[in-house]
Structure formats: structure tokens, C-alpha cells
Amino acid sequence: MDKTLRQIICILSIACLSVSVQAADIYVSPTGADSNSGTKVAPKATLHAALRQARELRRLDDASVKGGIHIIMLGGTYGLTEPVFIRPEDSGTEQSPTYIEAAPNQQPVLDGGIAIKGWKKLNTPVSGLSAAAKGKIWVSDIPAFEGQPFQFRQIWINGHKAIRARETDRDNQMARILSLDKAKQEIWIPTPTVKLPANAGQMEMVIHQMWAIANLRVKTVTVQGKQTKLTFQQPESRIQFEHPWPQAVIDKDNKMNGNSAFYLTNAIEFLDEPGEWYADVKTNKLYYWPRTGEGMPQARVVAPALETLLTIAGTIDRPVSNVYVKGIGFEHATWLRPSQQGHVPHQAGMYMIDAYKLKIAGTPEKQGLENQAWVGRPAAAVKVAYANHTGFESCRFEHLASTGLDYQRGTHNNEIKGNLFKDIGGTGIQVGVFSDEAIEAHLPYNPKDEREVCTNEQVVNNLVTDVTNEDWGCVGIGAGYVKNINIAHNEISEVSYSGISMGWGWSKLSNVMSGNKITANKIHHYGKHLYDVAGIYTLSAQPGSVISQNVVDSIYKVPYAHDLHHWFYLYCDEGSSGFTVKDNWCPADKFLQNANGPDNKWTNNGPQVDVAIRANAGLEPAYRQLSKYQSAVGRPSTINYVGYDAYADEPQIIEVVGASNGGLDADKVRDICMRHGIPASSVYQWKNRLVLFGYIPGAEKIRELLKKAFPDAEVKNYIDKVYTFNNKKHCKDATVANQWDNIILTANLVNDSKKQQEYINYHATQFQKWPEVSRGFCNASFQQLLVYKNGRQLMLVISIPKGESLDKLNPKTTENNPRVNDWNAIMKNYQEGITGTKPGEVWVFMEPVK
């Protein structure tokens, strides 16, 4: 064979190879046709058809698939009438994976919604419509979906979610229930100012109850003057009134923050604000009051029709493998169970299908357990089961009613990376078994075949924002019974409850969980609606697990929460065991360890953590372009800070005084604090005295625990406050620092009752007769001064901006202000040192316990 012929054959071989590789690229376009060949010039119309073509190539062992298959989706909206299903037959291999991916610089969207068109201005009377709405409402016929009546719980107008008509449009204006009768299964509420319909129709009640909400379909409405009785449909009525946790709060003893808040929704009588809608299922009409700038004839109005858009599912012996989804959008998935059976969640969005309080407490696994519950799992827009080596990268999960992406069971070595989760009614990302419907929720999960367990999953560099916006009890990222999961470098914001929740079962007993990691995440603007909450929350035994180098900041103030102070940055709840919690930054060490198991190690968590850790948390540089999709966050005034604002309802002091020649174990006090939601930084010490300062939930209980811990010591409460200076109140143009350091000093008043009263009188009239003193405090940027008295002992609290020094600030009190020196000289006549001070020593500093 001559040289020229060999060159021709070589060129032809390369050309054939190129054609073969190219043949594994299957194109899809909204303007294509499923009868097309799937080339770039003749694309398929649906992902379903493209998957079938890929499946046939693999079945026939076509040479083109040796380098993998790329299903390339061109930009545009792909309306779905059924979920896309990826089966074991669609699996690739490590050498020949299948990719479902967006064409370069294009944004394909798998859409489960239905466009609602034909909008007209309402010009005929409609019974129940408010006077305020008349002349403002537009109406459209509700189309059928695949020949069936179309029901939905959400609509979006030009990509913005509208509000299902509700009695009050502002959460902080929700009313409180008046009473409830569990036996009769009824709730009494204040009669709304809006006239309620005589027939409950489609009305629902949403109740705020501790760490979850409940959606109850109203059965009857009985108005009796200023009070109205509501009863509810089954099965949710039975579950609502029989289950003990969580439940609607009736605050009979004023120990909490009043009775549970609630709102009513889904009646045409509530359609009284722009942005609200109501769908009448009897007349098949949709009513909407447009917001400013929404031109209804031209507006794109979408309601969700499919619960699931994409399912990837194999079996335990034949899983789906090596299928990767990149750059695809998933939009407009519905969830109708609350409309059909109500919704009474247990925790983290898992809804109860049966639950009740035990008459005699205890089970073989948990002696103190006083309730039983069986739960179901909410729907997800994308769900995955029995799959390994799959992944979602650079995808967008938006405008969804329930969970965004759910890896449910039997999944291993998968990756969820660089995606956006935004405007989602439930949880953003969910991984792992929680409880099967047939298994009681408190039982540990130990399947005989560990292939059932979601293992070695990577959840990294995702932006999760504005999720949980309907079911407030859901979370940003939720993990159930998982093993070796890695949740790292995600940013989570604008969530109604906790940012990351990991674990299930409320038990110290052995289960499948171990080796889990939550590292370098950035969690902020959380706890938007519910408390008993944390940026990072855990349950049950998880040996060898680590929570490290996260940043948790900016929890919302919730005026209607059951307990205004039961919020935390980090929270290891019942049974949490085997955790190393270290190097996490947050504004203060407001943590909780509740009924934990053994082998937890907490080190170096709080505001002192190295600034480099804070800078490193959250999205890594290659993924920070996702930040442009961050939802707007609340104003600083809506955020809790652990300063005076957090303790606004009266900070307290408890002192433990040991024997004069014996020290006190400060670690015992810190342990009590950690287990009862009191920042460990609240503990101060001087010689044989320990002091707790701050808001102390259940102060009497804490006092009793301290007495038990130190039976030979004196435990004293400081309730009598004889002086309060407040920067915000007493200084003109005050700048209130976001974070404070509290400095605590103690001294005695002289043993003379007359002089003691003079001292109190001086402080009672200081702002009127000695205004220079408070001006000096203002000049020094003191945030607050508090003076407490117990007997003749005084406690002085000086709060200064975090990072400042009292030695630096204190001289500013007398700068061009000599009357402060006069005041200080007079005060010396009334003060002396406590027992243990040196001769001539008066005020002594209580040092923070490290």
C-alpha cells in the first residue's frame, strides 16, 4: 500500500470516529419534534424522547456511546404533562456516563405549570367580595389539566408568587387563638373584622405552633359575637387534637408569649389587597387583584400542575448510575395534600399520618417517651432513589410548592453542586430516610441491608434562599438518617426555620448515622417565622461527625414565637452524640445541648473565631456568581443581636457564692448554660464567686440547678435594679452597637441603712439633678449601665461596643465634664469592698470564664 493511500484511509478513519462520537450527542429543543433524529439541526422536542433514544443506543451497544451520551437541551420552556422518569436502563458507566445538560449559554426549563389566560376585568357582582376589591379584580376561567379539573395552591405572575387570599396579609398582625377543646376538636378565635362566610367552603386555618405550622381545612364556622368557633375536616382534625408535639399553645400561666398565632386563608372574603388571588373550584373561576405594573391581559400567569417533574429511580439491586444533570431549570411543581387531607407536620416538614399522646409513658427503646407518631414525606419537584454516581450541577430549582430536590433512600456517592434553590414552599435540599410511614418516628433506623442508607453524598456550593416560604417548619437543607454526608460551603438565607437540620429519631441508640460533616457553610437570616430553632440543628447519635468552620448569623425577631428567647446559633437536640463542634463563628455563644448523648466535644465556637474562617465560609470563589440570585434580606431592625435588644425584657443576674477558701467549678455552670439555651459567655468569676448575667430563661429552674450542683454554696438572685442607663434612650444621636461586651463589677454599700437609701435616691434623680453623668456615659459610647442590689451588695454592668476597652473609654466620661468627678467622689462615701477584697479595694471585676 503506498503512502498516499495510507493517508486517505487514516483521514477516513478519523472522520468516521468523529461522526461516531458526534452521534452520541442528542439535541432537544422546544421547537423540535420527537420524530426528528435528535441532531442539532433536527432536535427532539422532549427530554422523554431523547432519553428513549439514548436508552436504545445503550441497549444495542452502539459504538457511539463509548465516550458517553450528551443530551443537550436548547434554551426555552419544556412544558410537562407527566414527570420525566430515568430508569436503570438509562444508566451510564464510569467510562460512558450520560449527561443531560443545557446548551452553552442557554437556559432550558422543565416546567410543570399551566398558563392561565383570557383575563378580563370583573364587571359583575360576586358574593362575598369585599367592597375594597370592587373594580380592582380581574377574572379568568381555570383551564382543565389533561381532561381533569385543575386544582392548585400557588400562582406566579410574571415570575413573582402571588398571595393566596388571607385574612391578614402581614405575619406580625396575626391574631391569637382564644381557646381549644381537644375532646370536641374545636378552636375558638376572635371574630375577624372580615365577615366570614356562613359555609366554610374552601377556607383553611394556618396555626403557628412552636416549631411547625398546621394547615387545617375548616369544616364549620360558628360566629357567637366577638368569638367564633371553628371545626375541621378529617383526618387532620383528629391528628391535630391528639398529638402532643408540636401543638397549639394555650398560655394559661403566662409562661410563654401568649397563645398561638394563626391566620385564615382561601375564602373570597379575604381578597382585599393587591397581589392576592382566590380560585373558586365550584365556578371554575380565578380572581386576582393585580399589583402595580401588572398588566393582566399581557401578564404570564402560571399555576403548578405536576407534583414531580423528574424522577430518578432504580431498585436496591439495580440502581440508576452515572447520570448527571447540568444547567437545567425546574419550575412550577405543585403539592396538593394540604388541600386534600390537611397538613399537620411533626418536624422538618414531615407530616403526621397518625400521632397521639401515650396514657402510660415509655417504649422498650425509650422509657420516657410520652407520644407516638408515624410520618409521611412531602412531595418533591425532583426525587431520586436507589441511585449512585449521579449529580445535579448548576441547575435552578425555582417556584416550587414543596421540596426542591430529594435524595430519598438507597443513594450513594452522588453530588449536588453549584445549584440555585429559590422561591420554594418547603425544604430546598433533602437527603436520606426520615421515617417510613409504617415505622414509628422515634425508632432508630438500622436496615439489614445498608445499601438502603444514603451514603457519601456531597452537598456543596449551593445557594439556598427564600425556601420554606409556605410550610414554615421546613429547613434549608435537611438530612435524615445519612452516613458520611458532606454538607459544605453552601449559603443559606431567608428560611422560616432552621438552616441545616441533620438527623432523626430523638434517640441516643445506635443507628446507621456516622461520619457526617457540616463544614464552612454560611447561614444567615433564618428563623423567619418559627423558634426552637438554630442555624445548625442535629438529632440522635452520629459518631465521628463534625460541625466546623461554619458562619451562623442574623436570626430574625419573631414577635409571635411561643418563646421569644428559644433560638440558637447551634443546637444539638435529643440524643445528639459523637459530635465534634469546633471553630464555628457566630455573634455570641448562644448554643443549646438538650438531652444529648455521650462523646460530644465543643471547642472554640463564638465571636472569637479567627476572621479567616469567617471569610472562607459560604460559596467558594468559583460559585460566587450565584450570589446575584440572593433574595432580599430583612432590615437590621428585624434581626436579633445578643446585646440589649436580645435581653430587652429584663436581663437578670444569679450569683453563686462558695466557701471563702474554696473555688467553684465554672465548667459545671457552663454546662448548665449550654443545656438550657444560655450563652456560655454569660458566666463570670471572681475568686469564690460565679455570676450569670443576661436573659435567663426559666431563672428559677436555673437557680435550683445551681443549688443542686453546688449544695454548700449560696445562690443569690439580683432582681432589684436601682439604676438603668440606656444609650438608645438617654443619648442624642446615639449609635447603638450591634454587638456588646458586658463588664461586671461588684461592691458593697456601707453597712448603714440611711446611707444606703441616700445612694438609691441619688441614682433615682441622677438624670434630672446630675445630667452631666449620663452625658459622660454617652460621650464614652457606653451602651448601657445597670446597677442591681441584693441586700447591700451591688452588681454593676457596663456594656460597651464589642472589641472596645473600658480603660480606653472610661476617661471620656470626664472629658470636659468635671461634674462626673464630683459625682464619683460622692459615691465613694457609700461603697466598700465585698468579703475577700484587699484593704482600700472597693469595686472588683468579675472576669469572663473562658
NORHU-V774388 format. One record per residue. N is the residue number from 1. RES is the residue in one small letter. SS is DSSP state (H for helix, E for strand, - for the rest). OMEGA is omega in whole degrees, -180 to 180 (999 if undefined). Layout:
BEGIN
n = (N,N)
res = (RES,RES)
ss = (SS,SS)
omega = (OMEGA,OMEGA)
END
This chain:
BEGIN
n = (1,2,3,4,5,6,7,8,9,10,11,12,13,14,15,16,17,18,19,20,21,22,23,24,25,26,27,28,29,30,31,32,33,34,35,36,37,38,39,40,41,42,43,44,45,46,47,48,49,50,51,52,53,54,55,56,57,58,59,60,61,62,63,64,65,66,67,68,69,70,71,72,73,74,75,76,77,78,79,80,81,82,83,84,85,86,87,88,89,90,91,92,93,94,95,96,97,98,99,100,101,102,103,104,105,106,107,108,109,110,111,112,113,114,115,116,117,118,119,120,121,122,123,124,125,126,127,128,129,130,131,132,133,134,135,136,137,138,139,140,141,142,143,144,145,146,147,148,149,150,151,152,153,154,155,156,157,158,159,160,161,162,163,164,165,166,167,168,169,170,171,172,173,174,175,176,177,178,179,180,181,182,183,184,185,186,187,188,189,190,191,192,193,194,195,196,197,198,199,200,201,202,203,204,205,206,207,208,209,210,211,212,213,214,215,216,217,218,219,220,221,222,223,224,225,226,227,228,229,230,231,232,233,234,235,236,237,238,239,240,241,242,243,244,245,246,247,248,249,250,251,252,253,254,255,256,257,258,259,260,261,262,263,264,265,266,267,268,269,270,271,272,273,274,275,276,277,278,279,280,281,282,283,284,285,286,287,288,289,290,291,292,293,294,295,296,297,298,299,300,301,302,303,304,305,306,307,308,309,310,311,312,313,314,315,316,317,318,319,320,321,322,323,324,325,326,327,328,329,330,331,332,333,334,335,336,337,338,339,340,341,342,343,344,345,346,347,348,349,350,351,352,353,354,355,356,357,358,359,360,361,362,363,364,365,366,367,368,369,370,371,372,373,374,375,376,377,378,379,380,381,382,383,384,385,386,387,388,389,390,391,392,393,394,395,396,397,398,399,400,401,402,403,404,405,406,407,408,409,410,411,412,413,414,415,416,417,418,419,420,421,422,423,424,425,426,427,428,429,430,431,432,433,434,435,436,437,438,439,440,441,442,443,444,445,446,447,448,449,450,451,452,453,454,455,456,457,458,459,460,461,462,463,464,465,466,467,468,469,470,471,472,473,474,475,476,477,478,479,480,481,482,483,484,485,486,487,488,489,490,491,492,493,494,495,496,497,498,499,500,501,502,503,504,505,506,507,508,509,510,511,512,513,514,515,516,517,518,519,520,521,522,523,524,525,526,527,528,529,530,531,532,533,534,535,536,537,538,539,540,541,542,543,544,545,546,547,548,549,550,551,552,553,554,555,556,557,558,559,560,561,562,563,564,565,566,567,568,569,570,571,572,573,574,575,576,577,578,579,580,581,582,583,584,585,586,587,588,589,590,591,592,593,594,595,596,597,598,599,600,601,602,603,604,605,606,607,608,609,610,611,612,613,614,615,616,617,618,619,620,621,622,623,624,625,626,627,628,629,630,631,632,633,634,635,636,637,638,639,640,641,642,643,644,645,646,647,648,649,650,651,652,653,654,655,656,657,658,659,660,661,662,663,664,665,666,667,668,669,670,671,672,673,674,675,676,677,678,679,680,681,682,683,684,685,686,687,688,689,690,691,692,693,694,695,696,697,698,699,700,701,702,703,704,705,706,707,708,709,710,711,712,713,714,715,716,717,718,719,720,721,722,723,724,725,726,727,728,729,730,731,732,733,734,735,736,737,738,739,740,741,742,743,744,745,746,747,748,749,750,751,752,753,754,755,756,757,758,759,760,761,762,763,764,765,766,767,768,769,770,771,772,773,774,775,776,777,778,779,780,781,782,783,784,785,786,787,788,789,790,791,792,793,794,795,796,797,798,799,800,801,802,803,804,805,806,807,808,809,810,811,812,813,814,815,816,817,818,819,820,821,822,823,824,825,826,827,828,829,830,831,832,833,834,835,836,837,838,839,840,841,842,843,844,845,846,847,848,849,850)
res = (m,d,k,t,l,r,q,i,i,c,i,l,s,i,a,c,l,s,v,s,v,q,a,a,d,i,y,v,s,p,t,g,a,d,s,n,s,g,t,k,v,a,p,k,a,t,l,h,a,a,l,r,q,a,r,e,l,r,r,l,d,d,a,s,v,k,g,g,i,h,i,i,m,l,g,g,t,y,g,l,t,e,p,v,f,i,r,p,e,d,s,g,t,e,q,s,p,t,y,i,e,a,a,p,n,q,q,p,v,l,d,g,g,i,a,i,k,g,w,k,k,l,n,t,p,v,s,g,l,s,a,a,a,k,g,k,i,w,v,s,d,i,p,a,f,e,g,q,p,f,q,f,r,q,i,w,i,n,g,h,k,a,i,r,a,r,e,t,d,r,d,n,q,m,a,r,i,l,s,l,d,k,a,k,q,e,i,w,i,p,t,p,t,v,k,l,p,a,n,a,g,q,m,e,m,v,i,h,q,m,w,a,i,a,n,l,r,v,k,t,v,t,v,q,g,k,q,t,k,l,t,f,q,q,p,e,s,r,i,q,f,e,h,p,w,p,q,a,v,i,d,k,d,n,k,m,n,g,n,s,a,f,y,l,t,n,a,i,e,f,l,d,e,p,g,e,w,y,a,d,v,k,t,n,k,l,y,y,w,p,r,t,g,e,g,m,p,q,a,r,v,v,a,p,a,l,e,t,l,l,t,i,a,g,t,i,d,r,p,v,s,n,v,y,v,k,g,i,g,f,e,h,a,t,w,l,r,p,s,q,q,g,h,v,p,h,q,a,g,m,y,m,i,d,a,y,k,l,k,i,a,g,t,p,e,k,q,g,l,e,n,q,a,w,v,g,r,p,a,a,a,v,k,v,a,y,a,n,h,t,g,f,e,s,c,r,f,e,h,l,a,s,t,g,l,d,y,q,r,g,t,h,n,n,e,i,k,g,n,l,f,k,d,i,g,g,t,g,i,q,v,g,v,f,s,d,e,a,i,e,a,h,l,p,y,n,p,k,d,e,r,e,v,c,t,n,e,q,v,v,n,n,l,v,t,d,v,t,n,e,d,w,g,c,v,g,i,g,a,g,y,v,k,n,i,n,i,a,h,n,e,i,s,e,v,s,y,s,g,i,s,m,g,w,g,w,s,k,l,s,n,v,m,s,g,n,k,i,t,a,n,k,i,h,h,y,g,k,h,l,y,d,v,a,g,i,y,t,l,s,a,q,p,g,s,v,i,s,q,n,v,v,d,s,i,y,k,v,p,y,a,h,d,l,h,h,w,f,y,l,y,c,d,e,g,s,s,g,f,t,v,k,d,n,w,c,p,a,d,k,f,l,q,n,a,n,g,p,d,n,k,w,t,n,n,g,p,q,v,d,v,a,i,r,a,n,a,g,l,e,p,a,y,r,q,l,s,k,y,q,s,a,v,g,r,p,s,t,i,n,y,v,g,y,d,a,y,a,d,e,p,q,i,i,e,v,v,g,a,s,n,g,g,l,d,a,d,k,v,r,d,i,c,m,r,h,g,i,p,a,s,s,v,y,q,w,k,n,r,l,v,l,f,g,y,i,p,g,a,e,k,i,r,e,l,l,k,k,a,f,p,d,a,e,v,k,n,y,i,d,k,v,y,t,f,n,n,k,k,h,c,k,d,a,t,v,a,n,q,w,d,n,i,i,l,t,a,n,l,v,n,d,s,k,k,q,q,e,y,i,n,y,h,a,t,q,f,q,k,w,p,e,v,s,r,g,f,c,n,a,s,f,q,q,l,l,v,y,k,n,g,r,q,l,m,l,v,i,s,i,p,k,g,e,s,l,d,k,l,n,p,k,t,t,e,n,n,p,r,v,n,d,w,n,a,i,m,k,n,y,q,e,g,i,t,g,t,k,p,g,e,v,w,v,f,m,e,p,v,k)
ss = (-,-,H,H,H,H,H,H,H,H,H,H,H,H,H,H,H,H,H,H,H,H,H,-,E,E,E,E,-,-,-,-,-,-,-,-,-,-,-,-,-,-,-,E,-,-,H,H,H,H,H,H,H,H,H,H,H,H,H,-,-,-,H,H,H,H,H,-,E,E,E,E,E,-,-,E,E,E,E,-,-,-,-,E,E,E,-,H,H,H,-,-,-,-,-,-,-,E,E,E,E,E,-,-,-,-,-,E,E,E,E,-,E,E,E,-,-,-,-,E,E,-,-,-,-,-,-,-,-,-,H,H,H,-,-,-,E,E,E,E,E,-,-,-,E,-,-,E,-,-,-,-,-,-,E,E,E,-,-,E,E,-,E,E,-,E,-,-,-,-,H,H,H,-,E,E,E,E,E,E,E,-,-,-,-,E,E,E,E,E,-,-,-,-,-,-,-,-,-,-,-,-,-,E,E,E,E,E,E,-,-,E,E,E,E,E,E,E,E,E,E,E,E,E,-,-,E,E,E,E,E,E,-,-,-,H,H,H,H,H,H,H,-,-,-,-,-,-,-,-,-,-,-,-,-,-,-,-,-,-,E,E,E,E,E,-,-,H,H,H,-,-,-,-,-,E,E,E,E,E,-,-,-,-,E,E,E,E,E,-,-,-,-,-,-,-,-,-,-,-,E,E,E,E,-,E,-,-,-,E,E,E,E,-,-,-,-,-,-,E,E,E,E,E,E,E,-,-,E,E,E,E,E,-,-,-,H,H,H,H,H,-,E,E,E,E,E,-,-,E,E,E,E,E,E,E,E,-,-,-,-,-,-,-,-,-,-,-,-,-,E,E,E,E,E,E,-,-,-,E,E,E,E,E,E,E,E,E,E,E,E,E,E,-,-,E,E,E,E,E,-,-,E,E,E,E,E,E,E,E,E,E,-,-,E,E,E,-,-,E,E,E,E,E,-,-,-,-,E,E,E,-,E,-,-,-,-,-,-,-,-,-,-,-,-,-,-,-,-,H,H,H,-,E,E,-,-,E,E,E,-,-,E,E,E,-,-,-,-,-,-,-,-,-,-,-,E,E,E,-,E,E,E,-,-,E,E,E,-,-,E,E,E,-,-,-,-,-,-,E,E,E,-,-,-,-,-,-,-,-,-,-,-,E,-,-,E,E,E,-,-,E,E,E,E,E,-,-,-,-,-,-,E,E,E,E,E,E,-,-,E,E,E,E,E,E,E,E,-,-,E,E,E,E,E,E,-,-,-,-,-,-,-,-,-,-,E,E,E,E,E,E,-,-,-,-,E,E,E,E,E,E,-,-,E,E,-,-,-,-,E,E,E,-,-,-,-,-,-,-,E,E,E,-,-,-,-,-,-,-,H,H,H,H,H,H,-,-,-,-,H,H,H,H,H,H,H,H,H,-,-,-,-,-,-,H,H,H,E,E,-,-,-,-,-,-,-,-,-,-,-,E,E,E,E,E,E,-,-,-,-,-,-,-,-,H,H,H,H,H,H,H,H,H,H,-,-,-,-,H,H,H,E,E,E,E,-,-,E,E,E,E,E,E,-,-,-,-,H,H,H,H,H,H,H,H,H,H,H,-,-,-,-,E,E,E,E,E,-,E,E,E,E,E,E,E,H,H,H,H,-,-,-,-,-,-,-,-,-,E,E,E,E,E,E,E,E,E,E,-,-,-,H,H,H,H,H,H,H,H,H,H,H,H,-,H,H,H,H,-,H,H,H,H,H,H,H,H,H,-,-,E,E,E,E,E,E,E,E,E,-,-,E,E,E,E,E,E,E,E,E,-,-,-,-,H,H,H,H,H,H,H,H,-,-,-,-,-,H,H,H,H,H,H,H,H,H,H,H,H,E,E,-,-,-,-,-,-,-,-,-,-,-,E,E,E,E,E,-,-)
omega = (-178,-174,-178,180,178,179,-180,180,180,180,179,180,179,180,179,178,180,179,-179,179,-179,-178,178,174,180,-176,178,180,176,179,-179,178,-178,176,179,-176,180,175,-179,-179,179,-173,170,180,-174,174,178,-178,179,177,178,179,179,-180,-180,177,180,-180,-178,180,180,-177,-176,-174,-176,178,-179,178,176,171,-171,-176,176,-175,179,-177,177,-180,-177,172,175,179,169,-176,176,-171,176,179,179,-177,168,175,179,-180,-176,-180,173,178,170,-167,176,171,-177,175,178,-174,175,-178,169,-167,179,-176,177,177,178,-172,176,-178,177,176,-180,-179,176,-179,176,-178,177,-178,-176,178,-179,-176,-174,-178,-177,-168,171,-175,176,172,177,-178,172,175,-179,175,-179,175,-173,176,-180,-179,179,164,176,178,-178,177,180,-178,175,-174,173,-171,-179,-173,176,-175,-179,-176,-177,175,180,176,178,176,-179,-179,174,178,-176,-178,-179,-179,180,179,176,-179,171,179,-178,176,174,178,-178,177,178,177,-175,178,-177,-174,176,174,176,-176,174,-178,176,-175,179,171,172,173,-177,176,-175,179,179,177,179,-179,176,-179,-177,180,180,179,177,168,-166,180,174,12,-172,-179,179,-178,-178,-174,179,-175,-179,-174,-17,-179,176,-175,167,-170,-174,-174,180,179,-178,-175,179,179,-178,173,-180,165,176,-177,173,168,-176,178,-178,-178,-171,-180,172,180,-180,180,176,177,179,-175,-180,-179,-180,179,175,-179,-178,174,-173,169,177,177,179,178,-169,-179,-177,-175,174,-179,-176,171,-176,-177,-179,176,-179,-179,-178,175,171,-174,171,173,-177,-180,-180,-177,168,-180,172,173,-174,-179,-175,170,-177,175,176,-174,170,170,-176,168,-170,-177,179,178,-174,-177,-174,-176,179,-174,175,175,177,176,178,-173,-179,173,170,-179,179,177,180,177,175,-174,171,172,179,-178,-174,-172,-176,-176,-177,176,174,179,173,-170,173,-174,180,177,178,177,177,-180,-175,177,180,-179,175,-177,171,179,173,-178,176,176,-180,178,-172,174,-176,-175,-175,-177,177,-177,-173,170,-162,-179,175,-179,-176,171,177,-176,175,-165,169,-178,174,174,-172,179,-178,-177,-178,-178,179,-179,-180,-177,170,173,170,169,171,-176,-178,-173,179,-167,-177,180,177,-176,180,-179,179,179,-175,173,176,-170,175,-168,174,178,178,177,-167,170,174,171,-180,-173,-177,170,-176,-173,171,174,-172,-178,176,-173,178,175,-179,177,178,177,-177,-179,178,175,177,178,-169,171,172,170,-176,-179,177,175,-174,-177,-175,179,177,176,-177,178,-179,171,177,-170,173,-176,180,178,-174,-172,172,172,-178,-177,171,-171,169,174,176,-176,-177,-179,179,-177,-174,-177,-173,176,-160,-158,174,172,176,-174,180,175,165,-174,179,-175,176,-179,-172,169,-169,170,174,172,179,-172,167,172,-177,166,-179,-173,-177,179,-178,178,-172,-174,-177,176,-173,172,177,-171,172,-174,-166,175,-178,-174,173,-179,164,-178,-172,171,175,-180,170,-173,179,-179,177,-174,175,170,-174,177,-178,172,-176,167,171,180,179,178,170,175,180,-174,-178,-176,-174,-178,180,177,179,-179,-175,-174,179,-175,176,-172,-177,-176,-174,175,176,-176,180,179,180,177,178,-178,-175,178,179,-178,-180,-172,175,169,178,174,-177,-179,-178,-177,-169,-178,173,170,-176,177,170,-180,174,-178,180,177,-174,-178,-177,178,177,-180,-177,-180,177,-180,179,179,177,178,-176,-177,-177,170,178,180,178,177,177,-173,-180,-176,168,-179,-176,-178,173,-178,168,177,175,172,-175,178,179,-174,-180,178,179,178,179,178,177,177,180,-179,-178,-173,-178,-177,173,178,-172,172,175,-177,-176,-180,-175,180,176,169,-179,-178,-177,-175,-168,-179,174,179,-177,170,-178,-180,179,-178,-175,163,179,179,-174,178,178,177,175,162,178,-175,-178,-173,180,-179,177,179,177,179,180,180,178,-177,180,-177,-174,-176,179,-173,-180,-176,-180,-178,-180,175,176,178,177,-178,-179,-179,172,-179,175,167,178,174,177,-180,172,-171,176,177,179,168,178,177,176,180,-179,179,-177,180,177,-179,177,178,179,-174,-171,178,-180,179,-178,-178,-176,-173,-172,-178,176,176,178,178,-178,180,179,-177,-180,-180,-174,-171,174,-177,175,178,180,178,178,176,-180,179,-178,-179,175,-178,169,-175,176,178,-178,999)
END
